[in-house]
Amino acid sequence: MGQLEPAQEKMLAYLKLRPEDAGAHHGLGRVYQLGLPFDKAKAEFLRSVALQPVQTEAYYELGDIALGEGDFSEAIARFQKTLERDPKHGGALVGMGQAYFKEKDYAQAEALLYPQPTTP
């Protein structure tokens, strides 16, 4: 945890040189998320997807933040964007299952959290 401030400083310095680097915005968002200023983290993840809409991790992080804030419909929408690119993204599948559970849509939650095995 003591490394967050130096990491933030380095990311901000890098972004001054390369403000259009989607990966750097994602990285700064993770630094903010770990430090708990979710509004700053959310802003960086949104900037990352604006610069590079075809990705999974920033959408996942946005879903995780929405889930933590109790905005379950937003969480589901963000996790769905993640799953469009990576249908087996474990974090998005579990997060979506949790969001459906919180919305009391137990059938959807069960389908995501306890999928039935497929036969070959």
N, CA, C and O atoms as a GROMACS GRO file, in nm:
protein
  480
    1MET      N    1   0.082  -0.120   0.000
    1MET     CA    2   0.000   0.000   0.000
    1MET      C    3   0.086   0.126   0.000
    1MET      O    4   0.043   0.229  -0.052
    2GLY      N    5   0.207   0.121   0.056
    2GLY     CA    6   0.292   0.238   0.060
    2GLY      C    7   0.346   0.276  -0.077
    2GLY      O    8   0.409   0.382  -0.090
    3GLN      N    9   0.324   0.194  -0.177
    3GLN     CA   10   0.374   0.220  -0.311
    3GLN      C   11   0.274   0.295  -0.398
    3GLN      O   12   0.307   0.331  -0.511
    4LEU      N   13   0.154   0.318  -0.349
    4LEU     CA   14   0.051   0.380  -0.433
    4LEU      C   15   0.086   0.523  -0.472
    4LEU      O   16   0.068   0.563  -0.587
    5GLU      N   17   0.136   0.600  -0.378
    5GLU     CA   18   0.167   0.740  -0.409
    5GLU      C   19   0.278   0.752  -0.514
    5GLU      O   20   0.262   0.828  -0.609
    6PRO      N   21   0.390   0.678  -0.500
    6PRO     CA   22   0.491   0.684  -0.606
    6PRO      C   23   0.438   0.632  -0.740
    6PRO      O   24   0.473   0.686  -0.846
    7ALA      N   25   0.355   0.529  -0.737
    7ALA     CA   26   0.298   0.477  -0.861
    7ALA      C   27   0.208   0.582  -0.926
    7ALA      O   28   0.212   0.601  -1.047
    8GLN      N   29   0.129   0.649  -0.844
    8GLN     CA   30   0.041   0.754  -0.897
    8GLN      C   31   0.123   0.865  -0.960
    8GLN      O   32   0.091   0.912  -1.069
    9GLU      N   33   0.228   0.908  -0.894
    9GLU     CA   34   0.313   1.015  -0.947
    9GLU      C   35   0.375   0.975  -1.080
    9GLU      O   36   0.380   1.056  -1.173
   10LYS      N   37   0.424   0.851  -1.090
   10LYS     CA   38   0.485   0.805  -1.214
   10LYS      C   39   0.383   0.796  -1.327
   10LYS      O   40   0.412   0.832  -1.441
   11MET      N   41   0.264   0.748  -1.295
   11MET     CA   42   0.159   0.738  -1.397
   11MET      C   43   0.118   0.877  -1.446
   11MET      O   44   0.100   0.898  -1.565
   12LEU      N   45   0.102   0.970  -1.354
   12LEU     CA   46   0.065   1.106  -1.393
   12LEU      C   47   0.173   1.170  -1.480
   12LEU      O   48   0.143   1.239  -1.577
   13ALA      N   49   0.300   1.148  -1.444
   13ALA     CA   50   0.410   1.203  -1.524
   13ALA      C   51   0.410   1.141  -1.664
   13ALA      O   52   0.429   1.212  -1.763
   14TYR      N   53   0.387   1.012  -1.672
   14TYR     CA   54   0.382   0.944  -1.801
   14TYR      C   55   0.266   0.997  -1.885
   14TYR      O   56   0.281   1.020  -2.005
   15LEU      N   57   0.150   1.016  -1.822
   15LEU     CA   58   0.033   1.065  -1.895
   15LEU      C   59   0.049   1.208  -1.944
   15LEU      O   60  -0.018   1.248  -2.040
   16LYS      N   61   0.135   1.286  -1.881
   16LYS     CA   62   0.164   1.420  -1.933
   16LYS      C   63   0.234   1.409  -2.067
   16LYS      O   64   0.213   1.492  -2.156
   17LEU      N   65   0.316   1.306  -2.081
   17LEU     CA   66   0.388   1.285  -2.207
   17LEU      C   67   0.302   1.214  -2.311
   17LEU      O   68   0.314   1.242  -2.430
   18ARG      N   69   0.215   1.124  -2.267
   18ARG     CA   70   0.133   1.042  -2.358
   18ARG      C   71  -0.011   1.038  -2.310
   18ARG      O   72  -0.058   0.935  -2.262
   19PRO      N   73  -0.083   1.150  -2.321
   19PRO     CA   74  -0.219   1.159  -2.266
   19PRO      C   75  -0.321   1.070  -2.335
   19PRO      O   76  -0.430   1.050  -2.281
   20GLU      N   77  -0.289   1.015  -2.451
   20GLU     CA   78  -0.384   0.931  -2.524
   20GLU      C   79  -0.356   0.782  -2.506
   20GLU      O   80  -0.409   0.700  -2.582
   21ASP      N   81  -0.276   0.745  -2.408
   21ASP     CA   82  -0.243   0.605  -2.383
   21ASP      C   83  -0.352   0.542  -2.296
   21ASP      O   84  -0.357   0.564  -2.175
   22ALA      N   85  -0.438   0.462  -2.358
   22ALA     CA   86  -0.550   0.400  -2.287
   22ALA      C   87  -0.501   0.309  -2.174
   22ALA      O   88  -0.560   0.306  -2.067
   23GLY      N   89  -0.393   0.237  -2.199
   23GLY     CA   90  -0.339   0.148  -2.097
   23GLY      C   91  -0.292   0.223  -1.974
   23GLY      O   92  -0.308   0.176  -1.861
   24ALA      N   93  -0.233   0.339  -1.996
   24ALA     CA   94  -0.186   0.419  -1.882
   24ALA      C   95  -0.305   0.472  -1.801
   24ALA      O   96  -0.298   0.477  -1.678
   25HIS      N   97  -0.412   0.512  -1.869
   25HIS     CA   98  -0.532   0.556  -1.796
   25HIS      C   99  -0.589   0.440  -1.715
   25HIS      O  100  -0.634   0.459  -1.602
   26HIS      N  101  -0.588   0.321  -1.773
   26HIS     CA  102  -0.634   0.203  -1.700
   26HIS      C  103  -0.545   0.179  -1.578
   26HIS      O  104  -0.595   0.153  -1.469
   27GLY      N  105  -0.414   0.188  -1.597
   27GLY     CA  106  -0.322   0.169  -1.486
   27GLY      C  107  -0.342   0.271  -1.374
   27GLY      O  108  -0.341   0.235  -1.257
   28LEU      N  109  -0.361   0.397  -1.411
   28LEU     CA  110  -0.387   0.500  -1.311
   28LEU      C  111  -0.520   0.474  -1.241
   28LEU      O  112  -0.533   0.498  -1.121
   29GLY      N  113  -0.616   0.425  -1.316
   29GLY     CA  114  -0.745   0.389  -1.254
   29GLY      C  115  -0.727   0.281  -1.149
   29GLY      O  116  -0.787   0.288  -1.042
   30ARG      N  117  -0.642   0.181  -1.179
   30ARG     CA  118  -0.615   0.075  -1.080
   30ARG      C  119  -0.547   0.132  -0.956
   30ARG      O  120  -0.580   0.093  -0.844
   31VAL      N  121  -0.453   0.223  -0.975
   31VAL     CA  122  -0.387   0.286  -0.860
   31VAL      C  123  -0.491   0.358  -0.775
   31VAL      O  124  -0.492   0.342  -0.653
   32TYR      N  125  -0.578   0.436  -0.838
   32TYR     CA  126  -0.683   0.506  -0.763
   32TYR      C  127  -0.778   0.407  -0.696
   32TYR      O  128  -0.818   0.428  -0.582
   33GLN      N  129  -0.813   0.300  -0.767
   33GLN     CA  130  -0.906   0.203  -0.711
   33GLN      C  131  -0.847   0.137  -0.586
   33GLN      O  132  -0.918   0.117  -0.487
   34LEU      N  133  -0.720   0.106  -0.589
   34LEU     CA  134  -0.655   0.046  -0.473
   34LEU      C  135  -0.648   0.143  -0.356
   34LEU      O  136  -0.650   0.102  -0.240
   35GLY      N  137  -0.640   0.272  -0.388
   35GLY     CA  138  -0.635   0.374  -0.284
   35GLY      C  139  -0.771   0.421  -0.238
   35GLY      O  140  -0.781   0.503  -0.147
   36LEU      N  141  -0.875   0.372  -0.299
   36LEU     CA  142  -1.016   0.394  -0.267
   36LEU      C  143  -1.079   0.526  -0.313
   36LEU      O  144  -1.195   0.548  -0.276
   37PRO      N  145  -1.015   0.613  -0.389
   37PRO     CA  146  -1.091   0.726  -0.445
   37PRO      C  147  -1.161   0.680  -0.573
   37PRO      O  148  -1.113   0.706  -0.684
   38PHE      N  149  -1.277   0.611  -0.556
   38PHE     CA  150  -1.343   0.548  -0.669
   38PHE      C  151  -1.385   0.646  -0.778
   38PHE      O  152  -1.391   0.608  -0.895
   39ASP      N  153  -1.415   0.771  -0.742
   39ASP     CA  154  -1.453   0.867  -0.844
   39ASP      C  155  -1.338   0.892  -0.941
   39ASP      O  156  -1.360   0.904  -1.062
   40LYS      N  157  -1.216   0.900  -0.890
   40LYS     CA  158  -1.100   0.919  -0.976
   40LYS      C  159  -1.073   0.792  -1.057
   40LYS      O  160  -1.040   0.799  -1.175
   41ALA      N  161  -1.087   0.677  -0.993
   41ALA     CA  162  -1.066   0.550  -1.063
   41ALA      C  163  -1.166   0.538  -1.177
   41ALA      O  164  -1.129   0.502  -1.289
   42LYS      N  165  -1.291   0.567  -1.148
   42LYS     CA  166  -1.397   0.557  -1.251
   42LYS      C  167  -1.366   0.650  -1.368
   42LYS      O  168  -1.383   0.612  -1.483
   43ALA      N  169  -1.321   0.771  -1.339
   43ALA     CA  170  -1.289   0.867  -1.445
   43ALA      C  171  -1.177   0.814  -1.534
   43ALA      O  172  -1.182   0.830  -1.656
   44GLU      N  173  -1.075   0.753  -1.475
   44GLU     CA  174  -0.964   0.700  -1.555
   44GLU      C  175  -1.007   0.579  -1.638
   44GLU      O  176  -0.965   0.565  -1.753
   45PHE      N  177  -1.091   0.491  -1.582
   45PHE     CA  178  -1.139   0.376  -1.659
   45PHE      C  179  -1.228   0.423  -1.774
   45PHE      O  180  -1.221   0.368  -1.884
   46LEU      N  181  -1.311   0.524  -1.749
   46LEU     CA  182  -1.395   0.579  -1.857
   46LEU      C  183  -1.309   0.641  -1.966
   46LEU      O  184  -1.339   0.627  -2.085
   47ARG      N  185  -1.203   0.709  -1.927
   47ARG     CA  186  -1.112   0.768  -2.026
   47ARG      C  187  -1.044   0.657  -2.106
   47ARG      O  188  -1.025   0.670  -2.226
   48SER      N  189  -1.007   0.550  -2.038
   48SER     CA  190  -0.942   0.438  -2.105
   48SER      C  191  -1.034   0.376  -2.211
   48SER      O  192  -0.989   0.349  -2.322
   49VAL      N  193  -1.161   0.353  -2.178
   49VAL     CA  194  -1.251   0.293  -2.277
   49VAL      C  195  -1.288   0.393  -2.387
   49VAL      O  196  -1.320   0.352  -2.499
   50ALA      N  197  -1.285   0.522  -2.356
   50ALA     CA  198  -1.310   0.622  -2.460
   50ALA      C  199  -1.197   0.620  -2.563
   50ALA      O  200  -1.221   0.634  -2.683
   51LEU      N  201  -1.075   0.601  -2.516
   51LEU     CA  202  -0.959   0.598  -2.605
   51LEU      C  203  -0.948   0.465  -2.679
   51LEU      O  204  -0.902   0.460  -2.793
   52GLN      N  205  -0.989   0.358  -2.612
   52GLN     CA  206  -0.977   0.225  -2.671
   52GLN      C  207  -1.100   0.143  -2.632
   52GLN      O  208  -1.095   0.066  -2.536
   53PRO      N  209  -1.211   0.159  -2.705
   53PRO     CA  210  -1.336   0.092  -2.668
   53PRO      C  211  -1.330  -0.060  -2.674
   53PRO      O  212  -1.408  -0.127  -2.606
   54VAL      N  213  -1.240  -0.115  -2.753
   54VAL     CA  214  -1.233  -0.260  -2.769
   54VAL      C  215  -1.133  -0.315  -2.667
   54VAL      O  216  -1.016  -0.337  -2.699
   55GLN      N  217  -1.180  -0.337  -2.546
   55GLN     CA  218  -1.098  -0.393  -2.440
   55GLN      C  219  -1.188  -0.461  -2.338
   55GLN      O  220  -1.310  -0.454  -2.349
   56THR      N  221  -1.130  -0.526  -2.242
   56THR     CA  222  -1.212  -0.594  -2.141
   56THR      C  223  -1.188  -0.540  -2.002
   56THR      O  224  -1.284  -0.520  -1.927
   57GLU      N  225  -1.065  -0.517  -1.964
   57GLU     CA  226  -1.034  -0.492  -1.824
   57GLU      C  227  -1.092  -0.362  -1.768
   57GLU      O  228  -1.140  -0.362  -1.654
   58ALA      N  229  -1.091  -0.254  -1.842
   58ALA     CA  230  -1.148  -0.130  -1.789
   58ALA      C  231  -1.299  -0.144  -1.772
   58ALA      O  232  -1.356  -0.093  -1.675
   59TYR      N  233  -1.365  -0.214  -1.865
   59TYR     CA  234  -1.509  -0.240  -1.848
   59TYR      C  235  -1.534  -0.324  -1.724
   59TYR      O  236  -1.628  -0.300  -1.648
   60TYR      N  237  -1.448  -0.424  -1.703
   60TYR     CA  238  -1.461  -0.507  -1.583
   60TYR      C  239  -1.445  -0.422  -1.457
   60TYR      O  240  -1.525  -0.432  -1.364
   61GLU      N  241  -1.343  -0.338  -1.454
   61GLU     CA  242  -1.319  -0.254  -1.336
   61GLU      C  243  -1.437  -0.160  -1.311
   61GLU      O  244  -1.477  -0.138  -1.196
   62LEU      N  245  -1.494  -0.104  -1.418
   62LEU     CA  246  -1.612  -0.019  -1.403
   62LEU      C  247  -1.729  -0.098  -1.346
   62LEU      O  248  -1.804  -0.048  -1.262
   63GLY      N  249  -1.745  -0.222  -1.391
   63GLY     CA  250  -1.850  -0.308  -1.336
   63GLY      C  251  -1.828  -0.336  -1.189
   63GLY      O  252  -1.922  -0.336  -1.110
   64ASP      N  253  -1.703  -0.361  -1.153
   64ASP     CA  254  -1.670  -0.390  -1.014
   64ASP      C  255  -1.698  -0.269  -0.924
   64ASP      O  256  -1.748  -0.284  -0.813
   65ILE      N  257  -1.666  -0.150  -0.972
   65ILE     CA  258  -1.695  -0.029  -0.897
   65ILE      C  259  -1.846  -0.012  -0.882
   65ILE      O  260  -1.895   0.017  -0.772
   66ALA      N  261  -1.921  -0.029  -0.991
   66ALA     CA  262  -2.067  -0.016  -0.986
   66ALA      C  263  -2.127  -0.118  -0.889
   66ALA      O  264  -2.218  -0.085  -0.813
   67LEU      N  265  -2.076  -0.240  -0.890
   67LEU     CA  266  -2.123  -0.342  -0.798
   67LEU      C  267  -2.100  -0.298  -0.654
   67LEU      O  268  -2.189  -0.310  -0.569
   68GLY      N  269  -1.982  -0.247  -0.626
   68GLY     CA  270  -1.949  -0.198  -0.491
   68GLY      C  271  -2.034  -0.079  -0.448
   68GLY      O  272  -2.059  -0.061  -0.329
   69GLU      N  273  -2.077   0.000  -0.544
   69GLU     CA  274  -2.161   0.117  -0.514
   69GLU      C  275  -2.309   0.081  -0.508
   69GLU      O  276  -2.392   0.166  -0.475
   70GLY      N  277  -2.344  -0.045  -0.538
   70GLY     CA  278  -2.483  -0.088  -0.533
   70GLY      C  279  -2.563  -0.055  -0.657
   70GLY      O  280  -2.685  -0.064  -0.656
   71ASP      N  281  -2.496  -0.016  -0.766
   71ASP     CA  282  -2.564   0.013  -0.892
   71ASP      C  283  -2.558  -0.114  -0.977
   71ASP      O  284  -2.474  -0.128  -1.065
   72PHE      N  285  -2.650  -0.207  -0.948
   72PHE     CA  286  -2.642  -0.341  -1.005
   72PHE      C  287  -2.672  -0.343  -1.154
   72PHE      O  288  -2.611  -0.422  -1.227
   73SER      N  289  -2.763  -0.260  -1.202
   73SER     CA  290  -2.790  -0.259  -1.346
   73SER      C  291  -2.669  -0.206  -1.423
   73SER      O  292  -2.638  -0.256  -1.531
   74GLU      N  293  -2.601  -0.107  -1.369
   74GLU     CA  294  -2.478  -0.056  -1.431
   74GLU      C  295  -2.370  -0.163  -1.428
   74GLU      O  296  -2.297  -0.182  -1.525
   75ALA      N  297  -2.358  -0.232  -1.317
   75ALA     CA  298  -2.258  -0.338  -1.305
   75ALA      C  299  -2.282  -0.446  -1.411
   75ALA      O  300  -2.189  -0.490  -1.477
   76ILE      N  301  -2.407  -0.488  -1.426
   76ILE     CA  302  -2.440  -0.591  -1.525
   76ILE      C  303  -2.404  -0.544  -1.665
   76ILE      O  304  -2.348  -0.620  -1.744
   77ALA      N  305  -2.436  -0.418  -1.696
   77ALA     CA  306  -2.406  -0.364  -1.830
   77ALA      C  307  -2.255  -0.363  -1.854
   77ALA      O  308  -2.211  -0.398  -1.964
   78ARG      N  309  -2.176  -0.323  -1.755
   78ARG     CA  310  -2.029  -0.318  -1.772
   78ARG      C  311  -1.970  -0.458  -1.781
   78ARG      O  312  -1.881  -0.484  -1.862
   79PHE      N  313  -2.021  -0.550  -1.698
   79PHE     CA  314  -1.972  -0.688  -1.706
   79PHE      C  315  -2.009  -0.750  -1.841
   79PHE      O  316  -1.932  -0.828  -1.896
   80GLN      N  317  -2.126  -0.716  -1.892
   80GLN     CA  318  -2.168  -0.768  -2.023
   80GLN      C  319  -2.073  -0.722  -2.133
   80GLN      O  320  -2.039  -0.799  -2.223
   81LYS      N  321  -2.028  -0.596  -2.126
   81LYS     CA  322  -1.930  -0.545  -2.224
   81LYS      C  323  -1.800  -0.625  -2.214
   81LYS      O  324  -1.738  -0.655  -2.316
   82THR      N  325  -1.761  -0.660  -2.093
   82THR     CA  326  -1.641  -0.741  -2.074
   82THR      C  327  -1.660  -0.877  -2.140
   82THR      O  328  -1.571  -0.926  -2.210
   83LEU      N  329  -1.776  -0.938  -2.116
   83LEU     CA  330  -1.802  -1.073  -2.166
   83LEU      C  331  -1.819  -1.078  -2.317
   83LEU      O  332  -1.800  -1.183  -2.378
   84GLU      N  333  -1.855  -0.967  -2.378
   84GLU     CA  334  -1.862  -0.962  -2.524
   84GLU      C  335  -1.725  -0.989  -2.586
   84GLU      O  336  -1.715  -1.051  -2.692
   85ARG      N  337  -1.620  -0.941  -2.520
   85ARG     CA  338  -1.484  -0.959  -2.570
   85ARG      C  339  -1.418  -1.085  -2.516
   85ARG      O  340  -1.335  -1.147  -2.582
   86ASP      N  341  -1.456  -1.124  -2.394
   86ASP     CA  342  -1.396  -1.241  -2.330
   86ASP      C  343  -1.505  -1.318  -2.256
   86ASP      O  344  -1.527  -1.294  -2.137
   87PRO      N  345  -1.574  -1.409  -2.325
   87PRO     CA  346  -1.689  -1.480  -2.266
   87PRO      C  347  -1.656  -1.564  -2.143
   87PRO      O  348  -1.747  -1.605  -2.071
   88LYS      N  349  -1.528  -1.589  -2.119
   88LYS     CA  350  -1.490  -1.670  -2.003
   88LYS      C  351  -1.420  -1.587  -1.895
   88LYS      O  352  -1.351  -1.643  -1.810
   89HIS      N  353  -1.438  -1.456  -1.897
   89HIS     CA  354  -1.375  -1.369  -1.797
   89HIS      C  355  -1.436  -1.401  -1.660
   89HIS      O  356  -1.550  -1.366  -1.632
   90GLY      N  357  -1.357  -1.467  -1.577
   90GLY     CA  358  -1.406  -1.514  -1.447
   90GLY      C  359  -1.460  -1.403  -1.358
   90GLY      O  360  -1.565  -1.419  -1.296
   91GLY      N  361  -1.389  -1.292  -1.351
   91GLY     CA  362  -1.432  -1.182  -1.267
   91GLY      C  363  -1.566  -1.125  -1.311
   91GLY      O  364  -1.651  -1.094  -1.228
   92ALA      N  365  -1.583  -1.111  -1.442
   92ALA     CA  366  -1.709  -1.056  -1.494
   92ALA      C  367  -1.824  -1.154  -1.473
   92ALA      O  368  -1.935  -1.113  -1.440
   93LEU      N  369  -1.798  -1.284  -1.491
   93LEU     CA  370  -1.903  -1.384  -1.468
   93LEU      C  371  -1.948  -1.385  -1.323
   93LEU      O  372  -2.068  -1.387  -1.294
   94VAL      N  373  -1.853  -1.383  -1.232
   94VAL     CA  374  -1.887  -1.383  -1.089
   94VAL      C  375  -1.953  -1.250  -1.050
   94VAL      O  376  -2.053  -1.249  -0.978
   95GLY      N  377  -1.898  -1.139  -1.099
   95GLY     CA  378  -1.956  -1.008  -1.067
   95GLY      C  379  -2.099  -0.997  -1.117
   95GLY      O  380  -2.186  -0.945  -1.047
   96MET      N  381  -2.123  -1.045  -1.237
   96MET     CA  382  -2.257  -1.042  -1.293
   96MET      C  383  -2.351  -1.131  -1.211
   96MET      O  384  -2.465  -1.093  -1.185
   97GLY      N  385  -2.303  -1.248  -1.170
   97GLY     CA  386  -2.383  -1.336  -1.085
   97GLY      C  387  -2.417  -1.269  -0.953
   97GLY      O  388  -2.530  -1.280  -0.904
   98GLN      N  389  -2.320  -1.199  -0.895
   98GLN     CA  390  -2.346  -1.128  -0.769
   98GLN      C  391  -2.448  -1.016  -0.790
   98GLN      O  392  -2.536  -0.996  -0.706
   99ALA      N  393  -2.437  -0.945  -0.900
   99ALA     CA  394  -2.531  -0.836  -0.927
   99ALA      C  395  -2.673  -0.890  -0.945
   99ALA      O  396  -2.768  -0.835  -0.890
  100TYR      N  397  -2.686  -0.998  -1.020
  100TYR     CA  398  -2.819  -1.059  -1.036
  100TYR      C  399  -2.872  -1.108  -0.902
  100TYR      O  400  -2.991  -1.095  -0.874
  101PHE      N  401  -2.786  -1.165  -0.819
  101PHE     CA  402  -2.828  -1.211  -0.687
  101PHE      C  403  -2.880  -1.093  -0.604
  101PHE      O  404  -2.984  -1.103  -0.539
  102LYS      N  405  -2.807  -0.982  -0.606
  102LYS     CA  406  -2.848  -0.862  -0.530
  102LYS      C  407  -2.981  -0.807  -0.582
  102LYS      O  408  -3.059  -0.751  -0.505
  103GLU      N  409  -3.006  -0.825  -0.712
  103GLU     CA  410  -3.134  -0.781  -0.770
  103GLU      C  411  -3.246  -0.884  -0.748
  103GLU      O  412  -3.359  -0.864  -0.792
  104LYS      N  413  -3.212  -0.993  -0.680
  104LYS     CA  414  -3.305  -1.103  -0.651
  104LYS      C  415  -3.349  -1.179  -0.776
  104LYS      O  416  -3.457  -1.239  -0.778
  105ASP      N  417  -3.266  -1.176  -0.879
  105ASP     CA  418  -3.289  -1.256  -0.998
  105ASP      C  419  -3.207  -1.384  -0.980
  105ASP      O  420  -3.100  -1.400  -1.039
  106TYR      N  421  -3.260  -1.472  -0.898
  106TYR     CA  422  -3.184  -1.588  -0.854
  106TYR      C  423  -3.157  -1.688  -0.967
  106TYR      O  424  -3.055  -1.756  -0.965
  107ALA      N  425  -3.246  -1.697  -1.064
  107ALA     CA  426  -3.224  -1.789  -1.175
  107ALA      C  427  -3.102  -1.746  -1.257
  107ALA      O  428  -3.018  -1.829  -1.292
  108GLN      N  429  -3.093  -1.617  -1.287
  108GLN     CA  430  -2.976  -1.566  -1.362
  108GLN      C  431  -2.848  -1.581  -1.280
  108GLN      O  432  -2.744  -1.620  -1.332
  109ALA      N  433  -2.858  -1.550  -1.150
  109ALA     CA  434  -2.741  -1.560  -1.062
  109ALA      C  435  -2.690  -1.704  -1.058
  109ALA      O  436  -2.570  -1.729  -1.069
  110GLU      N  437  -2.782  -1.798  -1.041
  110GLU     CA  438  -2.744  -1.938  -1.034
  110GLU      C  439  -2.680  -1.985  -1.165
  110GLU      O  440  -2.582  -2.059  -1.164
  111ALA      N  441  -2.736  -1.943  -1.277
  111ALA     CA  442  -2.682  -1.984  -1.407
  111ALA      C  443  -2.537  -1.936  -1.424
  111ALA      O  444  -2.456  -2.006  -1.485
  112LEU      N  445  -2.505  -1.819  -1.371
  112LEU     CA  446  -2.371  -1.765  -1.384
  112LEU      C  447  -2.276  -1.820  -1.277
  112LEU      O  448  -2.160  -1.849  -1.306
  113LEU      N  449  -2.325  -1.835  -1.155
  113LEU     CA  450  -2.239  -1.877  -1.045
  113LEU      C  451  -2.223  -2.029  -1.036
  113LEU      O  452  -2.122  -2.078  -0.986
  114TYR      N  453  -2.323  -2.100  -1.084
  114TYR     CA  454  -2.319  -2.247  -1.081
  114TYR      C  455  -2.361  -2.303  -1.216
  114TYR      O  456  -2.466  -2.366  -1.227
  115PRO      N  457  -2.281  -2.280  -1.320
  115PRO     CA  458  -2.318  -2.328  -1.454
  115PRO      C  459  -2.323  -2.481  -1.458
  115PRO      O  460  -2.246  -2.549  -1.391
  116GLN      N  461  -2.414  -2.530  -1.537
  116GLN     CA  462  -2.425  -2.676  -1.555
  116GLN      C  463  -2.314  -2.721  -1.650
  116GLN      O  464  -2.288  -2.657  -1.752
  117PRO      N  465  -2.250  -2.833  -1.615
  117PRO     CA  466  -2.144  -2.883  -1.705
  117PRO      C  467  -2.204  -2.927  -1.839
  117PRO      O  468  -2.315  -2.980  -1.846
  118THR      N  469  -2.127  -2.904  -1.943
  118THR     CA  470  -2.170  -2.948  -2.077
  118THR      C  471  -2.105  -3.081  -2.109
  118THR      O  472  -1.992  -3.109  -2.068
  119THR      N  473  -2.176  -3.161  -2.182
  119THR     CA  474  -2.120  -3.289  -2.222
  119THR      C  475  -2.056  -3.275  -2.359
  119THR      O  476  -2.110  -3.206  -2.447
  120PRO      N  477  -1.941  -3.339  -2.378
  120PRO     CA  478  -1.869  -3.323  -2.506
  120PRO      C  479  -1.941  -3.393  -2.620
  120PRO      O  480  -1.894  -3.389  -2.734
   0.00000   0.00000   0.00000
